[in-house]
Amino acid sequence: MQIKATILDETAIQRIITRLSHEILEHNNGSENIILMGMRTRGEFVAKRIAAKIREIEKKEVPLAILDVTLYRDDFRTNLKQPTVSVSNITADITGKDVILIDDVLYTGRTVRSALCAIMEFGRPATIQLCCLVDRGHRELPIRADYVGKNTPTSVDEEIKLKMKEIDNEDAVYLVDSSGLKGEA
């Protein structure tokens, strides 16, 4: 993995988490009817940070769910070598709630499509809103984020790599050259 540029450092990520939290609260008139739903793996940690920031702002807990969409992906049997399937953790009733689906990097939209299918098995929310830390473009499906931390257009030979302290021991977003990674899924 050849790093071409640092897109966000730790301080910038913290600022974006704060801004996204305020945008979510403003758009939903507070936290009363929202459920945050982080997509495994790094979207889970972005969601936990947004939940903590909303708790700090609103002085109350916001329900937080974790969603694993591995089994819902359209490339489950074709592109994924040995996918790791984990359990979704959705304990709150989502029916009639405003679900804020949170992912780290928005790319083709296929993972989000998988998440939409998975969410509907847990209930019928009033709305599903999409929040992502980085939107890199290249959509293959008509999906857009309601809340975007940073828009970073990329070429097809580039990728966005998010590093988070919880699993990578650092907070940063890198633009990397992926031309040598073709065939590795």
TORVO-522401 format. One record per atom (N, C-alpha, C): residue in three letters; chain; atom name; x, y, z. Coordinates in pm, 1 decimal, decimal comma. Layout:
R    r  c   a      east     north        up
R  ala  A  CA         X         Y         Z
...
//
This chain:
R    r  c   a      east     north        up
R  met  A   N      85,0    -118,7       0,0
R  met  A  CA       0,0       0,0       0,0
R  met  A   C      88,4     123,5       0,0
R  gln  A   N      84,8     198,2    -108,6
R  gln  A  CA     162,3     320,4    -120,3
R  gln  A   C      73,5     440,1     -89,5
R  ile  A   N     106,7     512,1      17,1
R  ile  A  CA      29,2     629,6      56,6
R  ile  A   C      65,0     745,4     -35,9
R  lys  A   N     -38,7     801,1     -99,8
R  lys  A  CA     -18,8     915,2    -188,7
R  lys  A   C     -39,2    1047,9    -115,8
R  ala  A   N    -132,2    1048,0     -17,6
R  ala  A  CA    -161,4    1171,4      54,8
R  ala  A   C    -236,5    1139,0     183,5
R  thr  A   N    -219,0    1224,2     282,0
R  thr  A  CA    -299,8    1218,2     403,3
R  thr  A   C    -417,3    1312,2     381,0
R  ile  A   N    -537,6    1255,7     381,8
R  ile  A  CA    -658,7    1333,7     357,6
R  ile  A   C    -707,3    1398,0     487,2
R  leu  A   N    -708,9    1318,6     596,9
R  leu  A  CA    -752,4    1368,6     726,7
R  leu  A   C    -658,9    1317,1     834,5
R  asp  A   N    -626,6    1405,1     929,5
R  asp  A  CA    -550,7    1360,8    1045,9
R  asp  A   C    -646,6    1346,9    1163,7
R  glu  A   N    -593,5    1314,1    1280,1
R  glu  A  CA    -676,7    1290,7    1397,9
R  glu  A   C    -763,7    1410,8    1433,4
R  thr  A   N    -706,5    1530,2    1429,9
R  thr  A  CA    -781,5    1651,2    1463,8
R  thr  A   C    -894,6    1676,2    1364,6
R  ala  A   N    -867,3    1657,2    1236,7
R  ala  A  CA    -970,7    1677,2    1134,6
R  ala  A   C   -1084,4    1576,9    1151,2
R  ile  A   N   -1051,4    1452,5    1184,0
R  ile  A  CA   -1154,8    1350,6    1206,1
R  ile  A   C   -1241,7    1388,5    1325,5
R  gln  A   N   -1180,5    1437,1    1432,6
R  gln  A  CA   -1257,2    1479,9    1549,4
R  gln  A   C   -1352,8    1593,5    1514,9
R  arg  A   N   -1305,3    1690,4    1435,1
R  arg  A  CA   -1390,4    1801,7    1393,4
R  arg  A   C   -1508,3    1752,0    1309,9
R  ile  A   N   -1480,8    1658,3    1219,3
R  ile  A  CA   -1586,4    1605,2    1132,7
R  ile  A   C   -1690,2    1530,5    1215,3
R  ile  A   N   -1646,9    1451,8    1313,3
R  ile  A  CA   -1740,8    1379,7    1400,4
R  ile  A   C   -1831,7    1479,6    1472,0
R  thr  A   N   -1774,9    1587,8    1519,7
R  thr  A  CA   -1854,2    1691,7    1586,7
R  thr  A   C   -1954,9    1752,9    1490,3
R  arg  A   N   -1909,3    1788,7    1369,4
R  arg  A  CA   -1998,6    1850,3    1270,7
R  arg  A   C   -2109,6    1754,6    1229,7
R  leu  A   N   -2075,1    1628,9    1199,2
R  leu  A  CA   -2177,0    1531,6    1159,3
R  leu  A   C   -2280,9    1512,0    1269,8
R  ser  A   N   -2235,6    1508,2    1393,4
R  ser  A  CA   -2327,7    1492,6    1507,0
R  ser  A   C   -2427,0    1608,0    1513,1
R  his  A   N   -2376,8    1730,0    1497,6
R  his  A  CA   -2465,6    1847,4    1498,7
R  his  A   C   -2561,6    1845,2    1379,9
R  glu  A   N   -2512,8    1806,3    1261,4
R  glu  A  CA   -2599,7    1800,3    1143,7
R  glu  A   C   -2711,8    1698,2    1162,8
R  ile  A   N   -2678,5    1583,2    1217,9
R  ile  A  CA   -2779,1    1479,7    1243,6
R  ile  A   C   -2884,4    1531,9    1341,2
R  leu  A   N   -2840,0    1594,4    1448,8
R  leu  A  CA   -2934,0    1648,8    1547,7
R  leu  A   C   -3020,8    1759,2    1488,6
R  glu  A   N   -2961,1    1847,1    1410,6
R  glu  A  CA   -3036,4    1956,7    1350,4
R  glu  A   C   -3141,2    1903,6    1252,8
R  his  A   N   -3102,6    1812,8    1167,1
R  his  A  CA   -3194,8    1759,4    1066,0
R  his  A   C   -3310,7    1680,9    1128,7
R  asn  A   N   -3286,1    1618,0    1244,1
R  asn  A  CA   -3387,6    1533,9    1308,3
R  asn  A   C   -3452,0    1599,3    1429,5
R  asn  A   N   -3432,0    1728,9    1445,8
R  asn  A  CA   -3488,7    1803,5    1558,2
R  asn  A   C   -3454,4    1739,0    1692,0
R  gly  A   N   -3327,9    1704,7    1709,0
R  gly  A  CA   -3281,4    1644,1    1832,7
R  gly  A   C   -3261,7    1494,5    1816,5
R  ser  A   N   -3245,5    1428,3    1928,5
R  ser  A  CA   -3210,4    1285,4    1927,1
R  ser  A   C   -3326,6    1193,6    1964,7
R  glu  A   N   -3443,6    1251,0    1985,7
R  glu  A  CA   -3556,0    1175,3    2040,0
R  glu  A   C   -3595,7    1051,6    1959,5
R  asn  A   N   -3593,7    1060,5    1826,0
R  asn  A  CA   -3645,6     950,7    1744,9
R  asn  A   C   -3537,0     879,6    1662,8
R  ile  A   N   -3410,0     907,6    1691,8
R  ile  A  CA   -3305,4     848,3    1608,0
R  ile  A   C   -3243,4     723,5    1670,0
R  ile  A   N   -3197,7     637,0    1580,7
R  ile  A  CA   -3115,8     521,8    1616,8
R  ile  A   C   -2994,5     525,5    1526,1
R  leu  A   N   -2876,4     524,6    1583,9
R  leu  A  CA   -2754,0     519,0    1505,5
R  leu  A   C   -2723,8     373,2    1474,4
R  met  A   N   -2686,4     345,2    1349,1
R  met  A  CA   -2656,8     208,4    1308,8
R  met  A   C   -2524,4     208,5    1232,1
R  gly  A   N   -2418,8     160,9    1297,8
R  gly  A  CA   -2286,7     156,2    1236,2
R  gly  A   C   -2264,8      27,5    1159,4
R  met  A   N   -2206,8      39,5    1041,7
R  met  A  CA   -2177,3     -77,0     959,2
R  met  A   C   -2038,5    -129,4     992,7
R  arg  A   N   -2032,2    -260,4    1017,9
R  arg  A  CA   -1904,1    -322,6    1048,0
R  arg  A   C   -1807,7    -302,8     934,1
R  thr  A   N   -1684,8    -275,4     949,8
R  thr  A  CA   -1612,1    -268,9    1074,6
R  thr  A   C   -1589,5    -123,9    1117,5
R  arg  A   N   -1531,4     -44,5    1031,7
R  arg  A  CA   -1496,2      90,4    1074,9
R  arg  A   C   -1617,3     182,0    1089,9
R  gly  A   N   -1724,9     157,1    1018,2
R  gly  A  CA   -1847,2     234,5    1037,0
R  gly  A   C   -1902,1     220,2    1177,8
R  glu  A   N   -1876,2     103,9    1237,6
R  glu  A  CA   -1915,9      79,0    1377,2
R  glu  A   C   -1846,7     178,1    1470,5
R  phe  A   N   -1717,9     200,3    1447,4
R  phe  A  CA   -1642,8     289,4    1535,5
R  phe  A   C   -1675,6     436,2    1509,0
R  val  A   N   -1703,3     470,6    1383,7
R  val  A  CA   -1749,6     605,9    1353,1
R  val  A   C   -1883,1     629,8    1424,7
R  ala  A   N   -1973,4     531,9    1419,8
R  ala  A  CA   -2103,7     543,5    1486,5
R  ala  A   C   -2088,0     559,0    1637,6
R  lys  A   N   -1997,0     482,7    1696,7
R  lys  A  CA   -1975,1     494,1    1841,7
R  lys  A   C   -1924,9     632,9    1879,1
R  arg  A   N   -1840,4     690,0    1794,8
R  arg  A  CA   -1790,5     825,2    1822,9
R  arg  A   C   -1900,9     929,0    1807,0
R  ile  A   N   -1984,8     912,1    1706,1
R  ile  A  CA   -2097,7    1004,8    1689,0
R  ile  A   C   -2194,3     991,0    1805,7
R  ala  A   N   -2219,2     869,5    1850,9
R  ala  A  CA   -2307,5     847,3    1966,8
R  ala  A   C   -2251,4     917,3    2090,6
R  ala  A   N   -2121,5     907,7    2109,9
R  ala  A  CA   -2058,4     973,3    2226,2
R  ala  A   C   -2069,5    1125,1    2215,2
R  lys  A   N   -2052,1    1178,1    2095,7
R  lys  A  CA   -2061,5    1323,0    2076,4
R  lys  A   C   -2205,8    1370,5    2096,9
R  ile  A   N   -2303,1    1294,7    2046,3
R  ile  A  CA   -2444,3    1331,3    2067,2
R  ile  A   C   -2479,1    1324,5    2215,2
R  arg  A   N   -2427,4    1223,9    2285,0
R  arg  A  CA   -2448,7    1213,0    2430,3
R  arg  A   C   -2392,4    1337,1    2500,6
R  glu  A   N   -2276,5    1382,4    2457,2
R  glu  A  CA   -2214,3    1501,8    2515,2
R  glu  A   C   -2299,0    1626,7    2488,1
R  ile  A   N   -2354,2    1637,1    2368,9
R  ile  A  CA   -2433,4    1754,6    2329,7
R  ile  A   C   -2572,0    1752,5    2394,7
R  glu  A   N   -2641,7    1639,4    2384,1
R  glu  A  CA   -2781,4    1628,0    2426,9
R  glu  A   C   -2799,0    1584,2    2572,4
R  lys  A   N   -2691,2    1533,3    2631,4
R  lys  A  CA   -2695,7    1485,0    2770,2
R  lys  A   C   -2787,8    1364,7    2787,4
R  lys  A   N   -2798,6    1283,7    2680,4
R  lys  A  CA   -2874,4    1158,4    2690,8
R  lys  A   C   -2821,1    1057,8    2589,7
R  glu  A   N   -2847,5     930,6    2621,5
R  glu  A  CA   -2802,2     820,6    2535,5
R  glu  A   C   -2887,4     811,7    2409,6
R  val  A   N   -2822,4     776,8    2300,6
R  val  A  CA   -2890,3     750,3    2174,7
R  val  A   C   -2872,3     601,6    2145,8
R  pro  A   N   -2978,5     530,8    2108,1
R  pro  A  CA   -2961,8     388,8    2076,4
R  pro  A   C   -2859,3     369,7    1964,5
R  leu  A   N   -2774,0     269,6    1983,4
R  leu  A  CA   -2667,7     239,2    1887,7
R  leu  A   C   -2676,5      93,0    1849,9
R  ala  A   N   -2683,6      66,7    1721,1
R  ala  A  CA   -2688,5     -69,9    1670,0
R  ala  A   C   -2569,8     -92,4    1577,5
R  ile  A   N   -2529,3    -218,1    1565,7
R  ile  A  CA   -2418,8    -255,3    1477,2
R  ile  A   C   -2474,0    -350,7    1372,1
R  leu  A   N   -2442,9    -322,0    1245,7
R  leu  A  CA   -2496,0    -399,6    1135,0
R  leu  A   C   -2382,8    -463,8    1054,8
R  asp  A   N   -2392,4    -595,7    1036,2
R  asp  A  CA   -2299,9    -668,4     949,2
R  asp  A   C   -2377,8    -706,4     824,3
R  val  A   N   -2333,0    -660,1     708,0
R  val  A  CA   -2406,4    -683,8     583,1
R  val  A   C   -2341,8    -791,4     495,6
R  thr  A   N   -2244,8    -863,0     548,0
R  thr  A  CA   -2170,5    -960,8     468,0
R  thr  A   C   -2261,8   -1054,4     390,7
R  leu  A   N   -2360,0   -1111,9     455,5
R  leu  A  CA   -2447,4   -1209,2     389,6
R  leu  A   C   -2543,6   -1145,4     290,3
R  tyr  A   N   -2556,5   -1013,3     291,2
R  tyr  A  CA   -2648,1    -943,9     202,0
R  tyr  A   C   -2578,2    -888,4      77,6
R  arg  A   N   -2446,2    -898,3      73,8
R  arg  A  CA   -2370,7    -841,7     -38,5
R  arg  A   C   -2396,4    -919,3    -166,8
R  asp  A   N   -2401,1    -846,0    -278,1
R  asp  A  CA   -2425,2    -913,0    -406,1
R  asp  A   C   -2301,4    -985,4    -458,2
R  asp  A   N   -2186,1    -961,8    -395,9
R  asp  A  CA   -2064,4   -1032,5    -435,1
R  asp  A   C   -2020,2   -1133,9    -329,8
R  phe  A   N   -2113,3   -1171,0    -243,1
R  phe  A  CA   -2081,1   -1262,2    -132,2
R  phe  A   C   -2014,4   -1390,6    -179,8
R  arg  A   N   -2065,1   -1450,9    -283,5
R  arg  A  CA   -2011,4   -1578,6    -329,7
R  arg  A   C   -1908,9   -1564,6    -441,0
R  thr  A   N   -1897,6   -1447,1    -504,0
R  thr  A  CA   -1808,6   -1433,5    -619,0
R  thr  A   C   -1676,6   -1365,0    -588,4
R  asn  A   N   -1678,4   -1252,0    -517,9
R  asn  A  CA   -1555,8   -1174,7    -498,6
R  asn  A   C   -1489,6   -1191,6    -362,3
R  leu  A   N   -1564,0   -1226,9    -263,4
R  leu  A  CA   -1508,0   -1235,5    -129,1
R  leu  A   C   -1446,5   -1373,1    -108,3
R  lys  A   N   -1316,0   -1374,7     -78,4
R  lys  A  CA   -1246,5   -1502,2     -63,9
R  lys  A   C   -1300,9   -1582,5      53,6
R  gln  A   N   -1272,5   -1547,4     172,8
R  gln  A  CA   -1323,7   -1611,3     294,1
R  gln  A   C   -1383,8   -1502,0     380,5
R  pro  A   N   -1506,6   -1463,2     352,4
R  pro  A  CA   -1563,3   -1352,7     429,4
R  pro  A   C   -1581,5   -1390,1     575,8
R  thr  A   N   -1554,7   -1292,8     659,7
R  thr  A  CA   -1580,0   -1309,9     801,9
R  thr  A   C   -1719,9   -1258,2     830,1
R  val  A   N   -1805,1   -1344,9     874,7
R  val  A  CA   -1942,0   -1306,5     904,7
R  val  A   C   -1954,6   -1293,2    1055,6
R  ser  A   N   -2001,4   -1176,8    1098,2
R  ser  A  CA   -2025,2   -1156,9    1240,1
R  ser  A   C   -2173,3   -1127,3    1259,1
R  val  A   N   -2213,2   -1118,0    1379,7
R  val  A  CA   -2354,6   -1100,3    1412,0
R  val  A   C   -2387,3    -952,1    1419,3
R  ser  A   N   -2499,3    -914,7    1362,4
R  ser  A  CA   -2548,7    -778,7    1380,0
R  ser  A   C   -2600,2    -765,7    1522,5
R  asn  A   N   -2586,0    -647,8    1578,9
R  asn  A  CA   -2632,4    -622,9    1714,9
R  asn  A   C   -2736,0    -510,9    1709,4
R  ile  A   N   -2862,0    -550,2    1688,6
R  ile  A  CA   -2971,1    -453,9    1679,7
R  ile  A   C   -3074,8    -494,1    1783,2
R  thr  A   N   -3068,4    -429,2    1898,1
R  thr  A  CA   -3157,7    -465,5    2007,6
R  thr  A   C   -3277,2    -371,2    2019,4
R  ala  A   N   -3265,9    -250,0    1964,6
R  ala  A  CA   -3376,4    -153,9    1972,1
R  ala  A   C   -3475,2    -179,5    1858,6
R  asp  A   N   -3601,1    -150,9    1884,4
R  asp  A  CA   -3703,7    -161,1    1780,8
R  asp  A   C   -3685,8     -42,6    1687,0
R  ile  A   N   -3663,9     -68,2    1558,9
R  ile  A  CA   -3640,1      39,6    1463,4
R  ile  A   C   -3767,8      87,2    1394,3
R  thr  A   N   -3877,8      19,0    1416,5
R  thr  A  CA   -4003,8      55,5    1351,6
R  thr  A   C   -4045,1     197,4    1392,1
R  gly  A   N   -4068,1     281,0    1290,9
R  gly  A  CA   -4108,9     418,8    1314,7
R  gly  A   C   -3996,3     511,7    1355,4
R  lys  A   N   -3875,5     462,7    1363,8
R  lys  A  CA   -3760,6     543,8    1404,8
R  lys  A   C   -3686,9     598,8    1282,9
R  asp  A   N   -3605,8     699,0    1305,4
R  asp  A  CA   -3516,8     753,3    1202,9
R  asp  A   C   -3381,0     686,6    1221,0
R  val  A   N   -3350,9     593,4    1131,4
R  val  A  CA   -3226,2     519,0    1139,2
R  val  A   C   -3118,2     597,3    1065,9
R  ile  A   N   -3009,6     623,8    1135,7
R  ile  A  CA   -2894,2     689,8    1074,9
R  ile  A   C   -2791,8     580,1    1048,9
R  leu  A   N   -2781,6     538,1     923,8
R  leu  A  CA   -2688,2     434,7     882,7
R  leu  A   C   -2551,9     499,8     863,3
R  ile  A   N   -2450,3     447,7     932,7
R  ile  A  CA   -2318,9     512,5     933,6
R  ile  A   C   -2213,4     417,7     878,2
R  asp  A   N   -2140,2     466,0     777,9
R  asp  A  CA   -2030,9     390,2     716,9
R  asp  A   C   -1906,6     477,9     712,3
R  asp  A   N   -1793,2     413,8     692,7
R  asp  A  CA   -1669,2     489,4     689,0
R  asp  A   C   -1647,4     556,2     553,4
R  val  A   N   -1646,1     475,9     445,5
R  val  A  CA   -1618,9     528,0     311,7
R  val  A   C   -1731,7     486,2     218,0
R  leu  A   N   -1791,5     582,7     149,9
R  leu  A  CA   -1893,9     554,9      50,3
R  leu  A   C   -1826,5     550,2     -85,6
R  tyr  A   N   -1848,6     440,3    -159,3
R  tyr  A  CA   -1784,1     419,8    -288,2
R  tyr  A   C   -1890,6     388,4    -393,0
R  thr  A   N   -1910,9     265,3    -428,0
R  thr  A  CA   -2004,8     228,9    -534,8
R  thr  A   C   -2150,3     235,1    -490,4
R  gly  A   N   -2176,0     221,9    -361,9
R  gly  A  CA   -2312,2     219,9    -309,3
R  gly  A   C   -2364,1      79,1    -287,2
R  arg  A   N   -2287,9     -21,7    -326,9
R  arg  A  CA   -2334,1    -160,1    -315,4
R  arg  A   C   -2343,4    -206,0    -169,4
R  thr  A   N   -2251,7    -163,6     -86,1
R  thr  A  CA   -2258,3    -201,0      55,5
R  thr  A   C   -2380,4    -137,3     120,8
R  val  A   N   -2410,1     -14,0      84,0
R  val  A  CA   -2528,0      53,8     137,9
R  val  A   C   -2654,6     -18,2      91,6
R  arg  A   N   -2659,9     -60,0     -33,7
R  arg  A  CA   -2775,2    -135,6     -82,4
R  arg  A   C   -2794,5    -261,1       0,3
R  ser  A   N   -2684,9    -328,9      30,6
R  ser  A  CA   -2691,7    -448,5     115,1
R  ser  A   C   -2745,9    -414,7     253,6
R  ala  A   N   -2701,7    -301,1     307,0
R  ala  A  CA   -2748,0    -258,4     439,0
R  ala  A   C   -2896,9    -228,9     439,3
R  leu  A   N   -2946,9    -167,7     333,3
R  leu  A  CA   -3090,1    -138,3     325,0
R  leu  A   C   -3171,9    -266,6     329,4
R  cys  A   N   -3125,0    -369,1     257,2
R  cys  A  CA   -3195,2    -498,4     260,2
R  cys  A   C   -3193,2    -558,0     401,2
R  ala  A   N   -3078,6    -550,4     467,3
R  ala  A  CA   -3065,2    -606,5     602,1
R  ala  A   C   -3154,2    -532,4     702,1
R  ile  A   N   -3155,0    -400,5     694,9
R  ile  A  CA   -3233,6    -319,3     789,2
R  ile  A   C   -3380,8    -356,4     784,1
R  met  A   N   -3432,1    -378,2     664,9
R  met  A  CA   -3574,8    -407,0     650,8
R  met  A   C   -3615,4    -538,5     716,3
R  glu  A   N   -3521,2    -625,8     743,5
R  glu  A  CA   -3552,9    -748,4     815,4
R  glu  A   C   -3573,3    -725,0     964,9
R  phe  A   N   -3532,2    -606,7    1012,7
R  phe  A  CA   -3543,2    -575,7    1155,2
R  phe  A   C   -3662,5    -486,8    1187,5
R  gly  A   N   -3733,2    -438,3    1084,9
R  gly  A  CA   -3848,1    -351,1    1108,4
R  gly  A   C   -3864,7    -252,4     995,1
R  arg  A   N   -3958,7    -161,0    1013,0
R  arg  A  CA   -3984,5     -60,3     910,6
R  arg  A   C   -3963,4      78,0     970,9
R  pro  A   N   -3841,7     133,2     951,1
R  pro  A  CA   -3814,5     265,8    1006,3
R  pro  A   C   -3891,6     375,8     933,7
R  ala  A   N   -3908,3     488,9     999,6
R  ala  A  CA   -3972,8     605,0     937,0
R  ala  A   C   -3884,5     655,3     822,9
R  thr  A   N   -3754,3     666,6     849,6
R  thr  A  CA   -3657,2     705,9     747,8
R  thr  A   C   -3528,2     628,6     770,7
R  ile  A   N   -3451,0     616,1     664,5
R  ile  A  CA   -3313,4     567,8     674,3
R  ile  A   C   -3228,4     676,7     611,9
R  gln  A   N   -3139,7     733,7     692,6
R  gln  A  CA   -3051,4     840,1     647,1
R  gln  A   C   -2908,7     785,5     647,2
R  leu  A   N   -2830,3     825,8     547,2
R  leu  A  CA   -2694,8     774,7     533,1
R  leu  A   C   -2592,3     879,6     572,0
R  cys  A   N   -2498,5     837,7     655,0
R  cys  A  CA   -2389,2     921,7     700,5
R  cys  A   C   -2258,7     849,3     669,4
R  cys  A   N   -2164,7     919,7     608,0
R  cys  A  CA   -2033,4     858,4     583,9
R  cys  A   C   -1923,5     958,3     617,8
R  leu  A   N   -1811,3     905,2     662,2
R  leu  A  CA   -1697,5     990,1     694,7
R  leu  A   C   -1635,7    1045,0     566,9
R  val  A   N   -1620,0     960,2     464,1
R  val  A  CA   -1560,4    1002,1     337,3
R  val  A   C   -1644,0     949,1     221,5
R  asp  A   N   -1672,6    1036,9     125,7
R  asp  A  CA   -1738,0     996,8       1,1
R  asp  A   C   -1634,9    1010,2    -109,5
R  arg  A   N   -1600,5     897,5    -173,1
R  arg  A  CA   -1496,0     899,4    -276,0
R  arg  A   C   -1550,0     894,5    -417,6
R  gly  A   N   -1683,4     895,7    -434,2
R  gly  A  CA   -1740,7     895,6    -567,9
R  gly  A   C   -1747,1     756,7    -629,0
R  his  A   N   -1763,6     749,7    -760,1
R  his  A  CA   -1768,9     624,9    -838,5
R  his  A   C   -1894,2     541,9    -810,1
R  arg  A   N   -2008,3     606,0    -790,5
R  arg  A  CA   -2130,7     534,2    -759,7
R  arg  A   C   -2174,1     445,4    -875,3
R  glu  A   N   -2217,7     324,6    -843,4
R  glu  A  CA   -2276,1     232,5    -940,3
R  glu  A   C   -2427,2     220,6    -921,4
R  leu  A   N   -2475,5     270,9    -810,4
R  leu  A  CA   -2618,2     266,5    -777,6
R  leu  A   C   -2663,0     407,7    -739,7
R  pro  A   N   -2791,7     438,0    -753,1
R  pro  A  CA   -2840,2     573,0    -721,2
R  pro  A   C   -2852,9     594,6    -570,7
R  ile  A   N   -2739,2     603,5    -505,2
R  ile  A  CA   -2734,6     619,6    -359,4
R  ile  A   C   -2647,8     741,0    -328,0
R  arg  A   N   -2695,6     823,2    -235,2
R  arg  A  CA   -2617,3     938,8    -192,0
R  arg  A   C   -2626,9     950,6     -39,9
R  ala  A   N   -2525,9    1009,0      17,5
R  ala  A  CA   -2524,3    1026,5     162,7
R  ala  A   C   -2596,7    1155,4     200,8
R  asp  A   N   -2668,3    1149,8     312,7
R  asp  A  CA   -2733,3    1268,5     367,7
R  asp  A   C   -2634,4    1354,2     445,2
R  tyr  A   N   -2534,4    1288,5     503,8
R  tyr  A  CA   -2432,8    1356,4     584,0
R  tyr  A   C   -2296,6    1304,8     538,2
R  val  A   N   -2209,7    1396,0     495,8
R  val  A  CA   -2077,2    1358,4     445,3
R  val  A   C   -1971,5    1437,1     521,4
R  gly  A   N   -1875,4    1363,7     575,7
R  gly  A  CA   -1764,8    1429,2     643,8
R  gly  A   C   -1672,6    1500,3     547,2
R  lys  A   N   -1630,2    1429,4     442,7
R  lys  A  CA   -1535,9    1484,6     345,4
R  lys  A   C   -1560,0    1419,8     210,2
R  asn  A   N   -1577,9    1501,7     107,6
R  asn  A  CA   -1584,2    1452,5     -30,0
R  asn  A   C   -1441,9    1449,2     -84,1
R  thr  A   N   -1399,2    1332,2    -128,8
R  thr  A  CA   -1264,1    1316,0    -181,6
R  thr  A   C   -1270,6    1235,7    -311,3
R  pro  A   N   -1281,8    1305,0    -425,7
R  pro  A  CA   -1284,8    1233,2    -553,4
R  pro  A   C   -1156,0    1153,4    -572,7
R  thr  A   N   -1170,3    1032,4    -624,5
R  thr  A  CA   -1054,6     945,3    -646,7
R  thr  A   C   -1057,8     892,2    -789,3
R  ser  A   N    -942,8     841,4    -833,7
R  ser  A  CA    -938,6     771,3    -962,2
R  ser  A   C    -965,5     623,8    -934,5
R  val  A   N    -981,5     545,3   -1040,4
R  val  A  CA   -1007,3     402,1   -1022,1
R  val  A   C    -884,5     328,9    -968,5
R  asp  A   N    -767,4     390,1    -978,2
R  asp  A  CA    -644,3     328,9    -926,9
R  asp  A   C    -608,0     378,6    -787,9
R  glu  A   N    -702,9     444,5    -723,0
R  glu  A  CA    -679,5     494,2    -588,4
R  glu  A   C    -785,1     438,7    -494,3
R  glu  A   N    -749,8     432,2    -367,4
R  glu  A  CA    -843,8     392,0    -263,1
R  glu  A   C    -831,3     487,3    -146,8
R  ile  A   N    -933,4     486,7     -63,8
R  ile  A  CA    -932,0     560,4      62,2
R  ile  A   C    -915,6     457,6     172,8
R  lys  A   N    -816,9     477,1     257,7
R  lys  A  CA    -794,9     389,2     372,7
R  lys  A   C    -816,1     469,1     499,8
R  leu  A   N    -915,5     428,5     576,3
R  leu  A  CA    -943,1     490,5     705,8
R  leu  A   C    -875,4     408,6     813,7
R  lys  A   N    -799,4     473,7     895,8
R  lys  A  CA    -736,8     410,5    1011,5
R  lys  A   C    -803,0     468,5    1136,0
R  met  A   N    -838,8     379,1    1229,2
R  met  A  CA    -901,8     422,3    1353,1
R  met  A   C    -829,0     361,8    1471,6
R  lys  A   N    -812,1     441,7    1575,7
R  lys  A  CA    -736,9     397,8    1693,7
R  lys  A   C    -787,8     266,7    1750,9
R  glu  A   N    -918,1     246,3    1745,6
R  glu  A  CA    -976,3     126,5    1805,7
R  glu  A   C    -920,3      -3,3    1745,7
R  ile  A   N    -881,6      -1,2    1619,2
R  ile  A  CA    -829,0    -123,0    1557,0
R  ile  A   C    -696,0    -103,2    1484,3
R  asp  A   N    -659,3      20,8    1453,6
R  asp  A  CA    -536,1      46,9    1378,4
R  asp  A   C    -432,1     126,1    1456,9
R  asn  A   N    -464,9     164,5    1579,1
R  asn  A  CA    -375,1     241,3    1665,6
R  asn  A   C    -342,0     380,5    1613,8
R  glu  A   N    -421,7     432,9    1521,2
R  glu  A  CA    -406,0     571,1    1475,4
R  glu  A   C    -537,1     616,4    1412,5
R  asp  A   N    -557,0     746,9    1410,3
R  asp  A  CA    -670,7     806,5    1342,4
R  asp  A   C    -619,0     883,8    1222,4
R  ala  A   N    -654,7     839,2    1102,6
R  ala  A  CA    -613,1     908,3     980,7
R  ala  A   C    -690,5     852,7     862,8
R  val  A   N    -700,1     934,0     759,1
R  val  A  CA    -755,4     890,2     631,7
R  val  A   C    -649,2     915,9     526,9
R  tyr  A   N    -616,2     809,6     453,7
R  tyr  A  CA    -511,7     817,0     352,9
R  tyr  A   C    -567,8     791,3     213,9
R  leu  A   N    -511,5     858,5     115,3
R  leu  A  CA    -533,5     826,6     -25,0
R  leu  A   C    -418,6     735,5     -64,2
R  val  A   N    -450,0     615,5    -111,0
R  val  A  CA    -344,3     519,3    -144,6
R  val  A   C    -357,3     474,2    -289,3
R  asp  A   N    -243,6     434,5    -345,2
R  asp  A  CA    -238,3     380,4    -480,3
R  asp  A   C    -279,0     234,3    -473,4
R  ser  A   N    -384,5     199,0    -544,3
R  ser  A  CA    -432,2      60,4    -540,9
R  ser  A   C    -403,7     -12,5    -672,1
R  ser  A   N    -329,0      48,2    -763,0
R  ser  A  CA    -305,5     -15,1    -893,5
R  ser  A   C    -232,6    -147,5    -879,3
R  gly  A   N    -149,8    -164,3    -779,2
R  gly  A  CA     -80,1    -290,2    -757,2
R  gly  A   C    -159,8    -391,0    -677,6
R  leu  A   N    -281,9    -353,2    -634,0
R  leu  A  CA    -363,8    -440,1    -549,6
R  leu  A   C    -473,7    -511,2    -626,9
R  lys  A   N    -481,6    -492,7    -758,1
R  lys  A  CA    -589,7    -555,0    -834,9
R  lys  A   C    -588,3    -705,9    -814,5
R  gly  A   N    -706,4    -761,7    -795,6
R  gly  A  CA    -718,8    -905,3    -773,0
R  gly  A   C    -719,5    -942,9    -627,8
R  glu  A   N    -682,7    -851,1    -539,2
R  glu  A  CA    -687,7    -877,5    -395,5
R  glu  A   C    -819,0    -821,7    -343,5
R  ala  A   N    -903,2    -908,2    -285,4
R  ala  A  CA   -1031,6    -856,8    -235,0
R  ala  A   C   -1039,0    -866,2     -86,2
//
